[in-house]
Amino acid sequence: MTLWTFLSQVLDADKSCANAVSRVIAWLASVNAPTPSDDTSAYCQARSRLPENLLQQLFSNVGQKLENQVRPEHL
């Protein structure tokens, strides 16, 4: 959940933690799951614990898969 929230935060125009947490709350509410507090401190702490090497591997793997799908005439 933390990784998904972080990625949605990075990709959104509003990069605030409050916006990211509100997106999680909205999604959980839409699937009738218990919703957390709108306090951003727990998310910010969890985000800071994301291993940097995990993010590097994720971005590298996604980039490689995208590159492999590009046809030579589009390079």
PQR file of N, CA, C, O and H, with PARSE charges and radii, in Angstrom:
ATOM      1  N   MET A   1       0.833  -1.182   0.000 -0.4000 1.5000
ATOM      2  CA  MET A   1       0.000   0.000   0.000 -0.0000 2.0000
ATOM      3  C   MET A   1       0.879   1.247   0.000  0.5500 1.7000
ATOM      4  O   MET A   1       0.578   2.227  -0.682 -0.5500 1.4000
ATOM      5  N   THR A   2       1.956   1.206   0.761 -0.4000 1.5000
ATOM      6  CA  THR A   2       2.847   2.363   0.824 -0.0000 2.0000
ATOM      7  C   THR A   2       3.472   2.651  -0.531  0.5500 1.7000
ATOM      8  O   THR A   2       3.550   3.805  -0.953 -0.5500 1.4000
ATOM      9  H   THR A   2       2.200   0.410   1.315  0.4000 1.0000
ATOM     10  N   LEU A   3       3.917   1.604  -1.212 -0.4000 1.5000
ATOM     11  CA  LEU A   3       4.535   1.796  -2.525 -0.0000 2.0000
ATOM     12  C   LEU A   3       3.518   2.363  -3.514  0.5500 1.7000
ATOM     13  O   LEU A   3       3.831   3.302  -4.246 -0.5500 1.4000
ATOM     14  H   LEU A   3       3.854   0.667  -0.870  0.4000 1.0000
ATOM     15  N   TRP A   4       2.307   1.808  -3.545 -0.4000 1.5000
ATOM     16  CA  TRP A   4       1.261   2.306  -4.442 -0.0000 2.0000
ATOM     17  C   TRP A   4       0.970   3.770  -4.144  0.5500 1.7000
ATOM     18  O   TRP A   4       0.851   4.581  -5.062 -0.5500 1.4000
ATOM     19  H   TRP A   4       2.053   1.045  -2.951  0.4000 1.0000
ATOM     20  N   THR A   5       0.857   4.110  -2.865 -0.4000 1.5000
ATOM     21  CA  THR A   5       0.568   5.490  -2.474 -0.0000 2.0000
ATOM     22  C   THR A   5       1.702   6.413  -2.889  0.5500 1.7000
ATOM     23  O   THR A   5       1.458   7.514  -3.384 -0.5500 1.4000
ATOM     24  H   THR A   5       0.954   3.451  -2.119  0.4000 1.0000
ATOM     25  N   PHE A   6       2.935   5.975  -2.692 -0.4000 1.5000
ATOM     26  CA  PHE A   6       4.089   6.781  -3.076 -0.0000 2.0000
ATOM     27  C   PHE A   6       4.105   7.024  -4.581  0.5500 1.7000
ATOM     28  O   PHE A   6       4.312   8.153  -5.025 -0.5500 1.4000
ATOM     29  H   PHE A   6       3.133   5.081  -2.290  0.4000 1.0000
ATOM     30  N   LEU A   7       3.889   5.976  -5.365 -0.4000 1.5000
ATOM     31  CA  LEU A   7       3.886   6.135  -6.819 -0.0000 2.0000
ATOM     32  C   LEU A   7       2.771   7.064  -7.268  0.5500 1.7000
ATOM     33  O   LEU A   7       2.970   7.888  -8.160 -0.5500 1.4000
ATOM     34  H   LEU A   7       3.721   5.058  -5.004  0.4000 1.0000
ATOM     35  N   SER A   8       1.598   6.938  -6.657 -0.4000 1.5000
ATOM     36  CA  SER A   8       0.499   7.836  -7.031 -0.0000 2.0000
ATOM     37  C   SER A   8       0.816   9.272  -6.625  0.5500 1.7000
ATOM     38  O   SER A   8       0.407  10.214  -7.304 -0.5500 1.4000
ATOM     39  H   SER A   8       1.436   6.269  -5.932  0.4000 1.0000
ATOM     40  N   GLN A   9       1.535   9.441  -5.531 -0.4000 1.5000
ATOM     41  CA  GLN A   9       1.927  10.780  -5.089 -0.0000 2.0000
ATOM     42  C   GLN A   9       2.907  11.404  -6.077  0.5500 1.7000
ATOM     43  O   GLN A   9       2.775  12.573  -6.439 -0.5500 1.4000
ATOM     44  H   GLN A   9       1.867   8.676  -4.980  0.4000 1.0000
ATOM     45  N   VAL A  10       3.879  10.624  -6.504 -0.4000 1.5000
ATOM     46  CA  VAL A  10       4.898  11.125  -7.431 -0.0000 2.0000
ATOM     47  C   VAL A  10       4.276  11.495  -8.775  0.5500 1.7000
ATOM     48  O   VAL A  10       4.679  12.481  -9.392 -0.5500 1.4000
ATOM     49  H   VAL A  10       3.986   9.674  -6.209  0.4000 1.0000
ATOM     50  N   LEU A  11       3.303  10.716  -9.231 -0.4000 1.5000
ATOM     51  CA  LEU A  11       2.725  10.932 -10.546 -0.0000 2.0000
ATOM     52  C   LEU A  11       1.622  11.984 -10.579  0.5500 1.7000
ATOM     53  O   LEU A  11       1.240  12.442 -11.656 -0.5500 1.4000
ATOM     54  H   LEU A  11       2.976   9.915  -8.730  0.4000 1.0000
ATOM     55  N   ASP A  12       1.111  12.370  -9.425 -0.4000 1.5000
ATOM     56  CA  ASP A  12       0.014  13.337  -9.375 -0.0000 2.0000
ATOM     57  C   ASP A  12       0.550  14.767  -9.423  0.5500 1.7000
ATOM     58  O   ASP A  12       1.673  15.030  -8.993 -0.5500 1.4000
ATOM     59  H   ASP A  12       1.421  11.998  -8.550  0.4000 1.0000
ATOM     60  N   ALA A  13      -0.247  15.674  -9.940 -0.4000 1.5000
ATOM     61  CA  ALA A  13       0.151  17.086  -9.979 -0.0000 2.0000
ATOM     62  C   ALA A  13       0.280  17.645  -8.563  0.5500 1.7000
ATOM     63  O   ALA A  13       1.185  18.430  -8.280 -0.5500 1.4000
ATOM     64  H   ALA A  13      -1.159  15.460 -10.289  0.4000 1.0000
ATOM     65  N   ASP A  14      -0.632  17.237  -7.675 -0.4000 1.5000
ATOM     66  CA  ASP A  14      -0.581  17.651  -6.265 -0.0000 2.0000
ATOM     67  C   ASP A  14       0.236  16.609  -5.520  0.5500 1.7000
ATOM     68  O   ASP A  14      -0.262  15.517  -5.245 -0.5500 1.4000
ATOM     69  H   ASP A  14      -1.367  16.600  -7.905  0.4000 1.0000
ATOM     70  N   LYS A  15       1.461  16.923  -5.196 -0.4000 1.5000
ATOM     71  CA  LYS A  15       2.385  15.957  -4.602 -0.0000 2.0000
ATOM     72  C   LYS A  15       2.339  15.917  -3.081  0.5500 1.7000
ATOM     73  O   LYS A  15       3.232  15.351  -2.450 -0.5500 1.4000
ATOM     74  H   LYS A  15       1.865  17.810  -5.420  0.4000 1.0000
ATOM     75  N   SER A  16       1.319  16.505  -2.493 -0.4000 1.5000
ATOM     76  CA  SER A  16       1.250  16.558  -1.032 -0.0000 2.0000
ATOM     77  C   SER A  16       0.925  15.186  -0.443  0.5500 1.7000
ATOM     78  O   SER A  16       0.265  14.358  -1.070 -0.5500 1.4000
ATOM     79  H   SER A  16       0.593  16.964  -3.006  0.4000 1.0000
ATOM     80  N   CYS A  17       1.404  14.974   0.770 -0.4000 1.5000
ATOM     81  CA  CYS A  17       1.094  13.739   1.493 -0.0000 2.0000
ATOM     82  C   CYS A  17      -0.398  13.651   1.777  0.5500 1.7000
ATOM     83  O   CYS A  17      -0.987  12.572   1.717 -0.5500 1.4000
ATOM     84  H   CYS A  17       1.940  15.646   1.280  0.4000 1.0000
ATOM     85  N   ALA A  18      -1.005  14.793   2.086 -0.4000 1.5000
ATOM     86  CA  ALA A  18      -2.442  14.805   2.387 -0.0000 2.0000
ATOM     87  C   ALA A  18      -3.245  14.309   1.186  0.5500 1.7000
ATOM     88  O   ALA A  18      -4.200  13.551   1.352 -0.5500 1.4000
ATOM     89  H   ALA A  18      -0.526  15.670   2.135  0.4000 1.0000
ATOM     90  N   ASN A  19      -2.871  14.723  -0.005 -0.4000 1.5000
ATOM     91  CA  ASN A  19      -3.572  14.277  -1.209 -0.0000 2.0000
ATOM     92  C   ASN A  19      -3.368  12.785  -1.424  0.5500 1.7000
ATOM     93  O   ASN A  19      -4.304  12.076  -1.792 -0.5500 1.4000
ATOM     94  H   ASN A  19      -2.094  15.338  -0.140  0.4000 1.0000
ATOM     95  N   ALA A  20      -2.163  12.309  -1.199 -0.4000 1.5000
ATOM     96  CA  ALA A  20      -1.872  10.888  -1.374 -0.0000 2.0000
ATOM     97  C   ALA A  20      -2.684  10.045  -0.393  0.5500 1.7000
ATOM     98  O   ALA A  20      -3.259   9.024  -0.770 -0.5500 1.4000
ATOM     99  H   ALA A  20      -1.402  12.885  -0.900  0.4000 1.0000
ATOM    100  N   VAL A  21      -2.726  10.473   0.856 -0.4000 1.5000
ATOM    101  CA  VAL A  21      -3.475   9.731   1.872 -0.0000 2.0000
ATOM    102  C   VAL A  21      -4.976   9.783   1.570  0.5500 1.7000
ATOM    103  O   VAL A  21      -5.682   8.792   1.756 -0.5500 1.4000
ATOM    104  H   VAL A  21      -2.259  11.302   1.162  0.4000 1.0000
ATOM    105  N   SER A  22      -5.456  10.924   1.111 -0.4000 1.5000
ATOM    106  CA  SER A  22      -6.888  11.021   0.800 -0.0000 2.0000
ATOM    107  C   SER A  22      -7.258  10.099  -0.357  0.5500 1.7000
ATOM    108  O   SER A  22      -8.378   9.589  -0.404 -0.5500 1.4000
ATOM    109  H   SER A  22      -4.883  11.729   0.960  0.4000 1.0000
ATOM    110  N   ARG A  23      -6.329   9.875  -1.297 -0.4000 1.5000
ATOM    111  CA  ARG A  23      -6.574   8.954  -2.405 -0.0000 2.0000
ATOM    112  C   ARG A  23      -6.720   7.519  -1.877  0.5500 1.7000
ATOM    113  O   ARG A  23      -7.574   6.766  -2.345 -0.5500 1.4000
ATOM    114  H   ARG A  23      -5.419  10.288  -1.259  0.4000 1.0000
ATOM    115  N   VAL A  24      -5.891   7.151  -0.912 -0.4000 1.5000
ATOM    116  CA  VAL A  24      -5.985   5.814  -0.309 -0.0000 2.0000
ATOM    117  C   VAL A  24      -7.317   5.668   0.423  0.5500 1.7000
ATOM    118  O   VAL A  24      -8.001   4.653   0.291 -0.5500 1.4000
ATOM    119  H   VAL A  24      -5.197   7.762  -0.532  0.4000 1.0000
ATOM    120  N   ILE A  25      -7.675   6.687   1.191 -0.4000 1.5000
ATOM    121  CA  ILE A  25      -8.931   6.642   1.936 -0.0000 2.0000
ATOM    122  C   ILE A  25     -10.113   6.506   0.977  0.5500 1.7000
ATOM    123  O   ILE A  25     -11.031   5.727   1.232 -0.5500 1.4000
ATOM    124  H   ILE A  25      -7.120   7.512   1.298  0.4000 1.0000
ATOM    125  N   ALA A  26     -10.095   7.252  -0.113 -0.4000 1.5000
ATOM    126  CA  ALA A  26     -11.184   7.178  -1.094 -0.0000 2.0000
ATOM    127  C   ALA A  26     -11.274   5.792  -1.710  0.5500 1.7000
ATOM    128  O   ALA A  26     -12.366   5.248  -1.870 -0.5500 1.4000
ATOM    129  H   ALA A  26      -9.349   7.885  -0.321  0.4000 1.0000
ATOM    130  N   TRP A  27     -10.117   5.215  -2.058 -0.4000 1.5000
ATOM    131  CA  TRP A  27     -10.127   3.879  -2.646 -0.0000 2.0000
ATOM    132  C   TRP A  27     -10.650   2.847  -1.651  0.5500 1.7000
ATOM    133  O   TRP A  27     -11.488   2.016  -2.000 -0.5500 1.4000
ATOM    134  H   TRP A  27      -9.230   5.657  -1.928  0.4000 1.0000
ATOM    135  N   LEU A  28     -10.159   2.896  -0.414 -0.4000 1.5000
ATOM    136  CA  LEU A  28     -10.611   1.936   0.590 -0.0000 2.0000
ATOM    137  C   LEU A  28     -12.114   2.070   0.842  0.5500 1.7000
ATOM    138  O   LEU A  28     -12.816   1.071   0.999 -0.5500 1.4000
ATOM    139  H   LEU A  28      -9.477   3.571  -0.130  0.4000 1.0000
ATOM    140  N   ALA A  29     -12.593   3.296   0.877 -0.4000 1.5000
ATOM    141  CA  ALA A  29     -14.034   3.517   1.073 -0.0000 2.0000
ATOM    142  C   ALA A  29     -14.828   2.940  -0.098  0.5500 1.7000
ATOM    143  O   ALA A  29     -15.921   2.408   0.094 -0.5500 1.4000
ATOM    144  H   ALA A  29     -12.023   4.108   0.749  0.4000 1.0000
ATOM    145  N   SER A  30     -14.283   3.044  -1.307 -0.4000 1.5000
ATOM    146  CA  SER A  30     -14.998   2.550  -2.489 -0.0000 2.0000
ATOM    147  C   SER A  30     -15.117   1.028  -2.507  0.5500 1.7000
ATOM    148  O   SER A  30     -16.007   0.483  -3.161 -0.5500 1.4000
ATOM    149  H   SER A  30     -13.395   3.476  -1.464  0.4000 1.0000
ATOM    150  N   VAL A  31     -14.229   0.342  -1.798 -0.4000 1.5000
ATOM    151  CA  VAL A  31     -14.287  -1.123  -1.736 -0.0000 2.0000
ATOM    152  C   VAL A  31     -14.807  -1.591  -0.378  0.5500 1.7000
ATOM    153  O   VAL A  31     -14.659  -2.756  -0.008 -0.5500 1.4000
ATOM    154  H   VAL A  31     -13.506   0.784  -1.268  0.4000 1.0000
ATOM    155  N   ASN A  32     -15.413  -0.669   0.347 -0.4000 1.5000
ATOM    156  CA  ASN A  32     -16.015  -0.957   1.653 -0.0000 2.0000
ATOM    157  C   ASN A  32     -15.034  -1.562   2.646  0.5500 1.7000
ATOM    158  O   ASN A  32     -15.401  -2.426   3.442 -0.5500 1.4000
ATOM    159  H   ASN A  32     -15.533   0.277   0.046  0.4000 1.0000
ATOM    160  N   ALA A  33     -13.790  -1.110   2.597 -0.4000 1.5000
ATOM    161  CA  ALA A  33     -12.769  -1.551   3.547 -0.0000 2.0000
ATOM    162  C   ALA A  33     -12.634  -0.509   4.654  0.5500 1.7000
ATOM    163  O   ALA A  33     -12.978   0.655   4.449 -0.5500 1.4000
ATOM    164  H   ALA A  33     -13.492  -0.408   1.949  0.4000 1.0000
ATOM    165  N   PRO A  34     -12.145  -0.908   5.807 -0.5600 1.5000
ATOM    166  CA  PRO A  34     -11.921   0.078   6.872  0.2800 2.0000
ATOM    167  C   PRO A  34     -10.952   1.151   6.396  0.5500 1.7000
ATOM    168  O   PRO A  34      -9.958   0.856   5.731 -0.5500 1.4000
ATOM    169  N   THR A  35     -11.246   2.378   6.737 -0.4000 1.5000
ATOM    170  CA  THR A  35     -10.389   3.486   6.313 -0.0000 2.0000
ATOM    171  C   THR A  35      -9.526   3.972   7.470  0.5500 1.7000
ATOM    172  O   THR A  35      -9.974   4.016   8.616 -0.5500 1.4000
ATOM    173  H   THR A  35     -12.053   2.618   7.276  0.4000 1.0000
ATOM    174  N   PRO A  36      -8.285   4.337   7.159 -0.5600 1.5000
ATOM    175  CA  PRO A  36      -7.391   4.842   8.197  0.2800 2.0000
ATOM    176  C   PRO A  36      -7.667   6.312   8.492  0.5500 1.7000
ATOM    177  O   PRO A  36      -8.491   6.953   7.840 -0.5500 1.4000
ATOM    178  N   SER A  37      -6.976   6.811   9.464 -0.4000 1.5000
ATOM    179  CA  SER A  37      -7.032   8.230   9.799 -0.0000 2.0000
ATOM    180  C   SER A  37      -6.491   9.043   8.634  0.5500 1.7000
ATOM    181  O   SER A  37      -5.704   8.542   7.831 -0.5500 1.4000
ATOM    182  H   SER A  37      -6.307   6.289   9.994  0.4000 1.0000
ATOM    183  N   ASP A  38      -6.912  10.296   8.545 -0.4000 1.5000
ATOM    184  CA  ASP A  38      -6.371  11.171   7.502 -0.0000 2.0000
ATOM    185  C   ASP A  38      -5.072  11.844   7.939  0.5500 1.7000
ATOM    186  O   ASP A  38      -4.539  12.691   7.222 -0.5500 1.4000
ATOM    187  H   ASP A  38      -7.552  10.703   9.198  0.4000 1.0000
ATOM    188  N   ASP A  39      -4.562  11.472   9.112 -0.4000 1.5000
ATOM    189  CA  ASP A  39      -3.270  11.967   9.587 -0.0000 2.0000
ATOM    190  C   ASP A  39      -2.179  11.384   8.685  0.5500 1.7000
ATOM    191  O   ASP A  39      -2.130  10.172   8.478 -0.5500 1.4000
ATOM    192  H   ASP A  39      -4.995  10.784   9.694  0.4000 1.0000
ATOM    193  N   THR A  40      -1.323  12.222   8.159 -0.4000 1.5000
ATOM    194  CA  THR A  40      -0.319  11.777   7.183 -0.0000 2.0000
ATOM    195  C   THR A  40       0.965  11.236   7.811  0.5500 1.7000
ATOM    196  O   THR A  40       1.822  10.713   7.098 -0.5500 1.4000
ATOM    197  H   THR A  40      -1.363  13.207   8.327  0.4000 1.0000
ATOM    198  N   SER A  41       1.112  11.351   9.116 -0.4000 1.5000
ATOM    199  CA  SER A  41       2.396  10.992   9.733 -0.0000 2.0000
ATOM    200  C   SER A  41       2.748   9.517   9.543  0.5500 1.7000
ATOM    201  O   SER A  41       3.909   9.199   9.281 -0.5500 1.4000
ATOM    202  H   SER A  41       0.416  11.777   9.695  0.4000 1.0000
ATOM    203  N   ALA A  42       1.788   8.617   9.665 -0.4000 1.5000
ATOM    204  CA  ALA A  42       2.088   7.194   9.501 -0.0000 2.0000
ATOM    205  C   ALA A  42       2.540   6.896   8.075  0.5500 1.7000
ATOM    206  O   ALA A  42       3.492   6.144   7.866 -0.5500 1.4000
ATOM    207  H   ALA A  42       0.845   8.875   9.878  0.4000 1.0000
ATOM    208  N   TYR A  43       1.858   7.486   7.095 -0.4000 1.5000
ATOM    209  CA  TYR A  43       2.267   7.290   5.699 -0.0000 2.0000
ATOM    210  C   TYR A  43       3.663   7.846   5.461  0.5500 1.7000
ATOM    211  O   TYR A  43       4.492   7.184   4.837 -0.5500 1.4000
ATOM    212  H   TYR A  43       1.085   8.096   7.265  0.4000 1.0000
ATOM    213  N   CYS A  44       3.932   9.049   5.947 -0.4000 1.5000
ATOM    214  CA  CYS A  44       5.244   9.669   5.726 -0.0000 2.0000
ATOM    215  C   CYS A  44       6.356   8.833   6.353  0.5500 1.7000
ATOM    216  O   CYS A  44       7.437   8.701   5.780 -0.5500 1.4000
ATOM    217  H   CYS A  44       3.258   9.587   6.453  0.4000 1.0000
ATOM    218  N   GLN A  45       6.092   8.276   7.515 -0.4000 1.5000
ATOM    219  CA  GLN A  45       7.089   7.413   8.158 -0.0000 2.0000
ATOM    220  C   GLN A  45       7.287   6.128   7.360  0.5500 1.7000
ATOM    221  O   GLN A  45       8.417   5.685   7.156 -0.5500 1.4000
ATOM    222  H   GLN A  45       5.214   8.383   7.981  0.4000 1.0000
ATOM    223  N   ALA A  46       6.182   5.531   6.908 -0.4000 1.5000
ATOM    224  CA  ALA A  46       6.280   4.298   6.118 -0.0000 2.0000
ATOM    225  C   ALA A  46       7.003   4.560   4.798  0.5500 1.7000
ATOM    226  O   ALA A  46       7.812   3.746   4.352 -0.5500 1.4000
ATOM    227  H   ALA A  46       5.263   5.890   7.073  0.4000 1.0000
ATOM    228  N   ARG A  47       6.706   5.697   4.180 -0.4000 1.5000
ATOM    229  CA  ARG A  47       7.349   6.050   2.912 -0.0000 2.0000
ATOM    230  C   ARG A  47       8.858   6.198   3.098  0.5500 1.7000
ATOM    231  O   ARG A  47       9.634   5.793   2.233 -0.5500 1.4000
ATOM    232  H   ARG A  47       6.049   6.358   4.542  0.4000 1.0000
ATOM    233  N   SER A  48       9.270   6.772   4.216 -0.4000 1.5000
ATOM    234  CA  SER A  48      10.701   6.953   4.456 -0.0000 2.0000
ATOM    235  C   SER A  48      11.422   5.627   4.675  0.5500 1.7000
ATOM    236  O   SER A  48      12.644   5.554   4.548 -0.5500 1.4000
ATOM    237  H   SER A  48       8.640   7.101   4.919  0.4000 1.0000
ATOM    238  N   ARG A  49      10.664   4.576   5.005 -0.4000 1.5000
ATOM    239  CA  ARG A  49      11.267   3.254   5.204 -0.0000 2.0000
ATOM    240  C   ARG A  49      11.303   2.415   3.925  0.5500 1.7000
ATOM    241  O   ARG A  49      11.831   1.303   3.933 -0.5500 1.4000
ATOM    242  H   ARG A  49       9.671   4.635   5.108  0.4000 1.0000
ATOM    243  N   LEU A  50      10.748   2.936   2.827 -0.4000 1.5000
ATOM    244  CA  LEU A  50      10.839   2.186   1.573 -0.0000 2.0000
ATOM    245  C   LEU A  50      12.316   2.071   1.202  0.5500 1.7000
ATOM    246  O   LEU A  50      13.016   3.081   1.129 -0.5500 1.4000
ATOM    247  H   LEU A  50      10.319   3.839   2.821  0.4000 1.0000
ATOM    248  N   PRO A  51      12.788   0.858   0.970 -0.5600 1.5000
ATOM    249  CA  PRO A  51      14.203   0.696   0.628  0.2800 2.0000
ATOM    250  C   PRO A  51      14.512   1.349  -0.723  0.5500 1.7000
ATOM    251  O   PRO A  51      13.824   1.111  -1.716 -0.5500 1.4000
ATOM    252  N   GLU A  52      15.546   2.164  -0.737 -0.4000 1.5000
ATOM    253  CA  GLU A  52      15.921   2.856  -1.970 -0.0000 2.0000
ATOM    254  C   GLU A  52      16.262   1.871  -3.072  0.5500 1.7000
ATOM    255  O   GLU A  52      15.943   2.110  -4.237 -0.5500 1.4000
ATOM    256  H   GLU A  52      16.105   2.357   0.069  0.4000 1.0000
ATOM    257  N   ASN A  53      16.908   0.765  -2.720 -0.4000 1.5000
ATOM    258  CA  ASN A  53      17.271  -0.216  -3.755 -0.0000 2.0000
ATOM    259  C   ASN A  53      16.031  -0.882  -4.355  0.5500 1.7000
ATOM    260  O   ASN A  53      16.059  -1.280  -5.519 -0.5500 1.4000
ATOM    261  H   ASN A  53      17.168   0.570  -1.774  0.4000 1.0000
ATOM    262  N   LEU A  54      14.951  -1.011  -3.591 -0.4000 1.5000
ATOM    263  CA  LEU A  54      13.700  -1.544  -4.126 -0.0000 2.0000
ATOM    264  C   LEU A  54      13.181  -0.618  -5.222  0.5500 1.7000
ATOM    265  O   LEU A  54      12.776  -1.078  -6.290 -0.5500 1.4000
ATOM    266  H   LEU A  54      14.928  -0.687  -2.645  0.4000 1.0000
ATOM    267  N   LEU A  55      13.193   0.683  -4.956 -0.4000 1.5000
ATOM    268  CA  LEU A  55      12.720   1.653  -5.938 -0.0000 2.0000
ATOM    269  C   LEU A  55      13.607   1.651  -7.176  0.5500 1.7000
ATOM    270  O   LEU A  55      13.107   1.723  -8.299 -0.5500 1.4000
ATOM    271  H   LEU A  55      13.522   1.057  -4.088  0.4000 1.0000
ATOM    272  N   GLN A  56      14.923   1.568  -6.977 -0.4000 1.5000
ATOM    273  CA  GLN A  56      15.844   1.522  -8.119 -0.0000 2.0000
ATOM    274  C   GLN A  56      15.585   0.290  -8.980  0.5500 1.7000
ATOM    275  O   GLN A  56      15.564   0.386 -10.207 -0.5500 1.4000
ATOM    276  H   GLN A  56      15.329   1.509  -6.065  0.4000 1.0000
ATOM    277  N   GLN A  57      15.389  -0.856  -8.352 -0.4000 1.5000
ATOM    278  CA  GLN A  57      15.118  -2.090  -9.092 -0.0000 2.0000
ATOM    279  C   GLN A  57      13.782  -2.004  -9.818  0.5500 1.7000
ATOM    280  O   GLN A  57      13.670  -2.423 -10.970 -0.5500 1.4000
ATOM    281  H   GLN A  57      15.406  -0.934  -7.355  0.4000 1.0000
ATOM    282  N   LEU A  58      12.780  -1.468  -9.153 -0.4000 1.5000
ATOM    283  CA  LEU A  58      11.462  -1.327  -9.757 -0.0000 2.0000
ATOM    284  C   LEU A  58      11.533  -0.455 -11.008  0.5500 1.7000
ATOM    285  O   LEU A  58      11.036  -0.839 -12.066 -0.5500 1.4000
ATOM    286  H   LEU A  58      12.871  -1.127  -8.217  0.4000 1.0000
ATOM    287  N   PHE A  59      12.151   0.718 -10.884 -0.4000 1.5000
ATOM    288  CA  PHE A  59      12.234   1.633 -12.016 -0.0000 2.0000
ATOM    289  C   PHE A  59      13.077   1.038 -13.144  0.5500 1.7000
ATOM    290  O   PHE A  59      12.750   1.207 -14.318 -0.5500 1.4000
ATOM    291  H   PHE A  59      12.555   1.029 -10.024  0.4000 1.0000
ATOM    292  N   SER A  60      14.146   0.351 -12.796 -0.4000 1.5000
ATOM    293  CA  SER A  60      14.999  -0.274 -13.801 -0.0000 2.0000
ATOM    294  C   SER A  60      14.238  -1.376 -14.541  0.5500 1.7000
ATOM    295  O   SER A  60      14.295  -1.453 -15.768 -0.5500 1.4000
ATOM    296  H   SER A  60      14.412   0.213 -11.842  0.4000 1.0000
ATOM    297  N   ASN A  61      13.528  -2.225 -13.798 -0.4000 1.5000
ATOM    298  CA  ASN A  61      12.774  -3.317 -14.416 -0.0000 2.0000
ATOM    299  C   ASN A  61      11.661  -2.793 -15.315  0.5500 1.7000
ATOM    300  O   ASN A  61      11.466  -3.301 -16.420 -0.5500 1.4000
ATOM    301  H   ASN A  61      13.482  -2.162 -12.801  0.4000 1.0000
ATOM    302  N   VAL A  62      10.937  -1.793 -14.858 -0.4000 1.5000
ATOM    303  CA  VAL A  62       9.859  -1.215 -15.664 -0.0000 2.0000
ATOM    304  C   VAL A  62      10.441  -0.580 -16.920  0.5500 1.7000
ATOM    305  O   VAL A  62       9.908  -0.764 -18.014 -0.5500 1.4000
ATOM    306  H   VAL A  62      11.094  -1.380 -13.961  0.4000 1.0000
ATOM    307  N   GLY A  63      11.526   0.163 -16.770 -0.4000 1.5000
ATOM    308  CA  GLY A  63      12.170   0.782 -17.923 -0.0000 2.0000
ATOM    309  C   GLY A  63      12.643  -0.252 -18.933  0.5500 1.7000
ATOM    310  O   GLY A  63      12.478  -0.066 -20.138 -0.5500 1.4000
ATOM    311  H   GLY A  63      11.959   0.313 -15.881  0.4000 1.0000
ATOM    312  N   GLN A  64      13.225  -1.332 -18.452 -0.4000 1.5000
ATOM    313  CA  GLN A  64      13.716  -2.384 -19.347 -0.0000 2.0000
ATOM    314  C   GLN A  64      12.558  -3.042 -20.077  0.5500 1.7000
ATOM    315  O   GLN A  64      12.648  -3.284 -21.281 -0.5500 1.4000
ATOM    316  H   GLN A  64      13.358  -1.483 -17.472  0.4000 1.0000
ATOM    317  N   LYS A  65      11.479  -3.335 -19.378 -0.4000 1.5000
ATOM    318  CA  LYS A  65      10.313  -3.962 -20.023 -0.0000 2.0000
ATOM    319  C   LYS A  65       9.706  -3.035 -21.068  0.5500 1.7000
ATOM    320  O   LYS A  65       9.292  -3.488 -22.135 -0.5500 1.4000
ATOM    321  H   LYS A  65      11.406  -3.138 -18.400  0.4000 1.0000
ATOM    322  N   LEU A  66       9.652  -1.757 -20.771 -0.4000 1.5000
ATOM    323  CA  LEU A  66       9.130  -0.802 -21.756 -0.0000 2.0000
ATOM    324  C   LEU A  66      10.044  -0.728 -22.972  0.5500 1.7000
ATOM    325  O   LEU A  66       9.574  -0.708 -24.110 -0.5500 1.4000
ATOM    326  H   LEU A  66       9.988  -1.389 -19.904  0.4000 1.0000
ATOM    327  N   GLU A  67      11.347  -0.688 -22.727 -0.4000 1.5000
ATOM    328  CA  GLU A  67      12.311  -0.625 -23.831 -0.0000 2.0000
ATOM    329  C   GLU A  67      12.200  -1.858 -24.720  0.5500 1.7000
ATOM    330  O   GLU A  67      12.319  -1.755 -25.941 -0.5500 1.4000
ATOM    331  H   GLU A  67      11.729  -0.704 -21.803  0.4000 1.0000
ATOM    332  N   ASN A  68      11.975  -3.021 -24.118 -0.4000 1.5000
ATOM    333  CA  ASN A  68      11.868  -4.266 -24.875 -0.0000 2.0000
ATOM    334  C   ASN A  68      10.619  -4.289 -25.754  0.5500 1.7000
ATOM    335  O   ASN A  68      10.572  -5.028 -26.738 -0.5500 1.4000
ATOM    336  H   ASN A  68      11.879  -3.104 -23.126  0.4000 1.0000
ATOM    337  N   GLN A  69       9.625  -3.504 -25.419 -0.4000 1.5000
ATOM    338  CA  GLN A  69       8.388  -3.487 -26.187 -0.0000 2.0000
ATOM    339  C   GLN A  69       8.401  -2.480 -27.341  0.5500 1.7000
ATOM    340  O   GLN A  69       7.508  -2.494 -28.188 -0.5500 1.4000
ATOM    341  H   GLN A  69       9.663  -2.904 -24.620  0.4000 1.0000
ATOM    342  N   VAL A  70       9.399  -1.620 -27.375 -0.4000 1.5000
ATOM    343  CA  VAL A  70       9.477  -0.609 -28.424 -0.0000 2.0000
ATOM    344  C   VAL A  70       9.994  -1.257 -29.701  0.5500 1.7000
ATOM    345  O   VAL A  70      11.009  -1.952 -29.698 -0.5500 1.4000
ATOM    346  H   VAL A  70      10.124  -1.609 -26.687  0.4000 1.0000
ATOM    347  N   ARG A  71       9.281  -1.017 -30.783 -0.4000 1.5000
ATOM    348  CA  ARG A  71       9.710  -1.547 -32.079 -0.0000 2.0000
ATOM    349  C   ARG A  71      10.888  -0.714 -32.586  0.5500 1.7000
ATOM    350  O   ARG A  71      10.956   0.486 -32.322 -0.5500 1.4000
ATOM    351  H   ARG A  71       8.456  -0.451 -30.787  0.4000 1.0000
ATOM    352  N   PRO A  72      11.814  -1.346 -33.313 -0.5600 1.5000
ATOM    353  CA  PRO A  72      13.017  -0.651 -33.789  0.2800 2.0000
ATOM    354  C   PRO A  72      12.719   0.641 -34.553  0.5500 1.7000
ATOM    355  O   PRO A  72      13.479   1.603 -34.446 -0.5500 1.4000
ATOM    356  N   GLU A  73      11.640   0.677 -35.311 -0.4000 1.5000
ATOM    357  CA  GLU A  73      11.340   1.890 -36.082 -0.0000 2.0000
ATOM    358  C   GLU A  73      10.929   3.054 -35.207  0.5500 1.7000
ATOM    359  O   GLU A  73      10.874   4.189 -35.682 -0.5500 1.4000
ATOM    360  H   GLU A  73      11.022  -0.105 -35.398  0.4000 1.0000
ATOM    361  N   HIS A  74      10.635   2.803 -33.931 -0.4000 1.5000
ATOM    362  CA  HIS A  74      10.268   3.875 -33.013 -0.0000 2.0000
ATOM    363  C   HIS A  74      11.437   4.338 -32.150  0.5500 1.7000
ATOM    364  O   HIS A  74      11.276   5.233 -31.320 -0.5500 1.4000
ATOM    365  H   HIS A  74      10.679   1.882 -33.545  0.4000 1.0000
ATOM    366  N   LEU A  75      12.601   3.744 -32.336 -0.4000 1.5000
ATOM    367  CA  LEU A  75      13.772   4.150 -31.570 -0.0000 2.0000
ATOM    368  C   LEU A  75      14.414   5.375 -32.157  0.5500 1.7000
ATOM    369  O   LEU A  75      15.419   5.857 -31.633 -0.5500 1.4000
ATOM    370  H   LEU A  75      12.732   3.017 -33.010  0.4000 1.0000
TER
END
